[in-house]
Amino acid sequence: MKPVIGVMPLWDDEKESIWMLPGYLEGIRQAGGLPIILPLTDNADEIGQLADMCSGFLFTGGHDVDPKIYNETSIGDIVSPCRQRDEMEKIFLEFAIKQDKSVLGICRGIQFINAVLGGSLYQDIPLQHKSDTEHHQKPPYDVPVHSVILRENKPLHRLLNITELKVNSYHHQAIKTLAPGLMEMAVSEDGLTEAVCMPRHHFLWAVQWHPEFSYLTDASSRAIFSAFVDSML
């Protein structure tokens, strides 16, 4: 039986509709998992039932994380959260950690996990962390635009067996202070945390780049999806 993996839904504010990037689903399927798109709900009983059905969870990209989660006020209209999604994902993350189920975070996912676990974020990189590194690339999104340095002897380094990785990048928020309990696995050229894990959890990884865009052409992206799915077998 393939492990069932709950994928956090993307939300379109204008259309008031759930949507999904196929790369999240196909990256999981190619690695041997069975993805399902979760409904957008903050009902704890429903989330508990859904969590029991799944072996793991993919925390996707999308909306900004509400600064209230990390005890800050918004710096302005440039920050655009989806509060129902924040609440839903907080409950799912708590279930996953309590039940020691596998978690992979991508883009917003790394930011959200860090914020919920007690870290903080740069609300807007151009305003708060000025740099020449390209963090918000234009299409095509599967093209690498900057490098990350992998921390030696950390799980991602052991998986890929390299110390430097070229990655794609499409985000305007990022980790500022790392949450207690998380460990940095990769850092960008300009000093931003690009990958984390939770050592005491059997598999909780998150990356700032986008393997869902590059898994077809990039072996490291496929390896990350495979490590996630394999952790449930």
Beta strands, then each sheet from edge to edge (+ up, - down):
strand 1: 4-7
strand 2: 10-12
strand 3: 17-19
strand 4: 34-37
strand 5: 56-59
strand 6: 102-106
strand 7: 120-122
strand 8: 146-150
strand 9: 164-167
strand 10: 174-177
strand 11: 183-188
strand 12: 193-197
strand 13: 204-207
sheet 1: 4+ 1+ 5+ 6+ 13+ 12- 11+ 8- 9+
sheet 2: 2+ 3-
sheet 3: 7+ 10-
end
